[in-house]
Amino acid sequence: MPSDPLANFNEFKSLPTDATQQIPITGNPNFTKALEINVPNGPQSPGLDGEYEITLGVPTAATVTVGDAMVATLWARSIEPTQGATTGNAHLVFETDGSPFKKSLNAAMLYGSDWQKFEFPFRAAVTYTAGTTTAAHLNLWLGYGAQKFQIAGVSVQDWGQGTPAGYPQATYEGRDANAAWRAEANARIDQYRKGNLAVSVVDPTGHPISGATVSAVQQTSAFKFGAASDGARLIGDPSGGISGNDLQQYQSKASTLFNQGALGNNLKWNHWETPTERETITLPALQWMREHGIRIRGHNLVWPSWGVMPPDLVNLQNDPAALRSRINTHVTDEASALAGIVDEWDVVNEPYSEHNVQDILGPDEIASWFRLAHQADPNAELALNDYGIVENNGWEKRHRDHVYDLVQSMKSSGTPIDLVGFESHFNGMQLTSPDDLMTIVDQFAGLGVKVAVTEFDVDTDDLQLQADYTRDFMTAMFSNPNVNQISNFGIWSKNIYNPRVALYNDDWSPKPNGLVWEDLIKRQWHTSVNGQTTAAGTFGTRGFLGDYLVTVTVNGISKQVKVAMPTTTAGASVKVIADGVATTVRTDTPNPIGDGDFESGTRGWTSLGTGPGTAANAHSGHTALALEPGSGVTQNITGLTPGTSYLLSGWGRLNAGGTQCYVGVRGGATAGTPTFQYELAYADERAYTQKLAAFTPPTGTKWVQAFAWSNPNPSSAQCTLDDLAITPTDGTPPPAQGPPAIAPTLPTASVLGNGSLEYQSATTGWYCLGTCTLKNASTTPHTGSGDLSVTGREAAWAGPAQGVPVTNGGLYDSSAWVRLVSGSDTAMVSLKLTTSTGSTTIRLGSAPVTSTGWTRISAANTNVSWTGTLTKAEWWISTTTGAGNLLVDDASFAPMAKTVTDPPSGPAETAFNPVQPTAACVVRNVADSTYTAYFGYSNANNYYIPVPVGSDNSFSPGPSDRGQTVSFLPFQRPRRVAVTWDGSPLTWRLGSMTQTASSTSPACGAAASTHRR
């Protein structure tokens, strides 16, 4: 610093030059003078930029080298506090003295009427060269309201490289092992995060069994512990550049340490509107998380700043209605598309610092986004997410008050907001004490919302400090009943915005903070107990809330039951009847195909051709996939291991003949280029029929896709498909299938650029064939918020066009929606081929069009071929007679995918024997006059077969789902299905076979001999 720093505070921004004066100080041993600063007013902006709208700075006098250990010191006291407060507020910033304002220190200061010393150890983030444009200055941010305060003893010391002896170390209040808050937090944890689990063990006559061995192991936590991941790395997509070992570690940590996950970037608006990323990375990553039982946070719907939203939005800043429509359409689109997949949304992210949209539409606009998100998905919890609420000693009062006032306003107006997300990005200099954390949480909870810790981390090179605060922050937050989750924003130093905050190093060795996380989640806050029942036949424990697997063993025979102890502290109880028959809980095998039961329609699937529908005549559940000829769906899937045998299973039926439909799986080393393909083919089945196909993804497989497709055909026969699944082969796999007699030919993605006309303010990709004028309009779009306006056409043949790639002899699907601005005409979609021998036009469809509505013009399986050398192919829309103005929307021109060139040899279908139920034995439970039937089954195949609960696997009378097996292992399996009921006739239907049990059925041998009294 200059020799007299106070005299050199001469860099004024939005502050009168007479706002400072030096005054003498007496009786203070640390300094003899101070600089009094009078801030006459607050800033204009209510957001973060308002904080540095008013500043006062002093230039530094010496060069600082990157990595140097620095210490900034300053004394301050308030003379006239900010309005409504008893303290003053400022920020101390060490940064480049000009753009790009590269910061090494940004510390909050809160000071009362007594002198307070602030000491901030920090590292130089860059080299600051004195006397150049990269020199530094020490800057005071003063945009916190009118106030008068004094500073003194200002210095910035450069201790050099490394950590010299005596260099001050940061710490925090409450770090001491004997701090009073610890006992209070542990008491709250016992009160709010635990419940009493009571197990009662009796024999069939109701007599208690003493000395039974009981094991209670927590399977999941009711509290949510989360982490953000990169979608490409999470599923091993080649674009993520992750090795096989790193992928195994990444997936293992994500699925064992965390029961909640977020995608760091893939759900943000820009990414969501990138179709390739959405279909090949985002949706498969979400499916991977669901398959592994991970609750999903959606981050985020609106981040309201031009720099982080799609680029066309800034062009709408002078058209509020169009801006509002664009945002509203997006919120509804993404939230509805992921309804039932995403459990919780950050509806708005960081509205304090990112407020371009609010500046135009007003701060109340945020509430409308919450209402739209709730309408799109009434079951998802909705959050406002922001930083600066608890960080920096809790001294970010202006920021916190802004968020508090916003949430208070929304709650008072009935806005459906459930959560406030505390990002909780801490720097090592200002770690908020556990007591202050509790105060801030309770302040927001008073508004009627829960607090979600969404992005917690600690940025410091002091690894012990980082670990200690991780332990204490998590303990304090876990202890507060108003907090419902603790999540971070990444775990691995090779895949995180700041490697210093990661839990794991590049080689996956845990850092001290990672060891803390593991210890808390896997040991301290996890229940696993064993014991024996008392003379009264009871066993009890106090355990952390969540789901448990309870195993009771009597005379060497074990019975398992699942027990849920959810988010209330009421606890749970279970009675286990030890009847001498061993049982295990049903474990459903994870299915890599997301929504293969179509209970949520075609969510998670990408439409092909004319698009699918849903039907009510399901094989199981309520809905199935309905395909007309020329329609289908695809879904990229993850989790398959090359070289491992799998079974593809599905149920299908047709309501008439004359067409062929398929369920299939294909894949290869490169996305979109299949080198293997297997199908289940349906043509003559009038009732639901299960088919299987064995397959093994070859070594090098990086991309796998499931599909369902009905070949184009003049018939109107509808194919209905349901319960599509892929499972690892358990046992000896059957022979791999060969290709069906009639192979499917699937359309691929459209080669038209910007065919949806949704996400461009311009007409990118389009031009006029002939003379006309093109504009992206949003007056009456067919879908979404944009369409193509075609005006000034010189002739009927003139119209919008795009150059497209085509293959000689290839098959193509074409579709476009067209309407006139006025009048009526016939519109045509054509493909103009220009070759060395001339030009040829292939008609792709025509239809009458009017101004009263949209008309679809389509063609399927059109052969495109030519002679000579092709120089240009143009997809083009025209009319037959008039040159009236046109509107075009949702246009596509898609090549049909070729079947793999070397299909495997093998049988056309995988032959298998249906699974059969076997006769039940019965145990009478005298104490409550009920019976337990134990059904078995026989699977004569050498491999596992899935049969979900549905028309082919059900009990009557209902409920049809009585916990029966859905994963049928090879060979005879006696007594696998246990059902307790009243003894009246009870029938288990499995395929075309049934077995019935009643009170008169034979007694189970062990129960009859051991428990008969």
C-alpha angles and dihedrals in degrees: 000000000000114000090258106032095178092057090051099055089113104132104103124184118182087338124110113250089233091056092098134061135167116238131185120251122205132192095024115115093202101059143357102211140035139195113239113209122196114196104193099192147007126257127275096233119071091206138073093288087063089065092064095033086095117041143157120201145181122205118233121241103211140053117258122203124221111265095023116147106242135185123198116196129187137159120213141175134178121244098173112011125216116279114290093005138096094217141056124237134208142145126236112213131184108195147130110302092241139359128011086028093208104198130214096169132029110164131169119228126200115180138175132202094289122076111268125192119222119195120180122185111199143155125246106250093199139004113277110202114203117233094021137089088267094059118124135236135194107237134191116212107212106173095119101102136282112321144141121222142152132231129194142163092041115179142148114201125196110212093181130232126341123009107304121205111276094021106149116252123214120237138159140235112267096029093119114108090233097047111144094234092068097068090045092051093048090051090052091048090054091046101044107022101044138062138185115264112200122190122191119192120197138161121241091273090058096251114141118249116220124203095028112152112241127191122186116187122178111233101182136008121239088214114078120240111181147178136191119238139187109250097219093050093043093059096032095246110173091238088067092062093217123153124232095253092046090049091053091050093044094052094041094053092044093053102038105037097039136048093187131052142183133193106237096215112352097088096046114114098256091050096044090056092054100092097199093052092044095051101036102035116011101048094041090049091052089048090051090054093048091047089055095048095252118152111229129229113198111221107212151347102174127017095175103213128101093233095060102036127077110293096243093066095073087061089061096057091105092048107061094179093054091044091052092047092050093052095042092050091052095049091050093043098052098036093049093044090056098038108139091017101067112055098191134018134207091218093184126018125207099340091172095066098023108056109135090120095045090051087063105031098029131249092277089067089081090067090057090057089056091050092050092048090050091050090050094048115010092181098056120096112236126218142185106217125202144147128227095054099107103005128101097039088309088285097127089102098154091051094045093047090051092055093042093052091048093051091044090053092050094047092049091052094049096252111166098244116147105171144030111213114219103199090196101198102169129192117212094244100064112032111172114235118248090243092055090047089058092049093053094045091051091048091061094038087061087070091063099258133114121237119238118195098213112170108016120175141135120228109207139112089224098097095189092051088049092051095045094051092045088056095045097042092049092045093050094046094044089053095056113087090209091066115081103179147013116209135167130208099240139340109208125073091221093055110038137090091245118023092203092070097050124117094219133043125232090274092048094251107146120249117220091266089052091053088052091052092049093047094050097044101037101033119009096044098032128089124216115154140163131195147128133267121257126239086275089058094248135129124184139182139168109237142170115273116266142078120321138197108216118195120191119191123194122172090349094304116116131204123191128205133175117232125191119210100178134188097302122085094229090103126212140261134201135186117213119198108211099208098159095259118113117228137177130199120261112261115196112214111237113252117216089204106086116220091000087155091058091220087139094045113244096328109148092024128102116227122238129198115340090354132247135268136202129249132205096220093087127173088223132001119006109302141038136186114272118199127189117199110288097025136102149134137243134198129187109226136195138197099065116129117218111242093027121115118238138179122226110208132185144153121227144168139172128216093214142005133257101076141070128223133183148200109206150164126211137167150148146175093289126049111253094015109094119200095173132036134174128183145190105218125207125188113131104025111119096175127047108283127186117226130182134202124190117213141162120207105230124238111282095033109150101160129048127176132187118208143179119201143169114207116239109264138159089240122092094220113145122219118208120199131182145167098027112184143165118207134174112257110257106199128358112348118230119240115290114260126250123221119289120253090255112035123212119247109202129198117238130209117308116268091211112106117227091001093153091052088210108117106036129080088200133049097259112180096015130102137163122264096211120352121329142114124248128203134168103238133183103196104106109356120180090228133353122006107303143056139169117263113204115193138159096039110178094205143001091264093054116097149119118314144172132200110241136188114242136179122224108252093011126141120234140187118213131191138166137162114225137180136167126239088224139355126009137281142146116270124206133200113206143170115225114203119196113195140164088268098050137277131309130190120211113198111226096184145311136208141167111270132193140177093253098075149344122285125200117223112193146160131189132208094000112176114229115197139144145172125240125021118324114228101169141004119196127188106209145175124214141150132242102232121359133049097221124150115277138204120208130188142163096019123175139172111187130181115224112244115246118236111252111281097232107039116191121259120238143093119329089235136019106246115213141165118247117248112252129206116233130214119286131231120209137220119201114222100208097186096065101018093244132127133220118213120200113203124189132197140209123221106185092188123095092233142056119275124195119217112173123209105278142093090326096045114036146119127232132235089040158284085086090204109065097157094278123163117279096173108065113199123203123281133008115338111185121197097004099137118060119190125176113204145139098280098254116130109298121188128200113201116201112175108309093336128086138188125194129205129190140163088278095056116116114283117249107259100233093044093046094052099037105038106028109119 
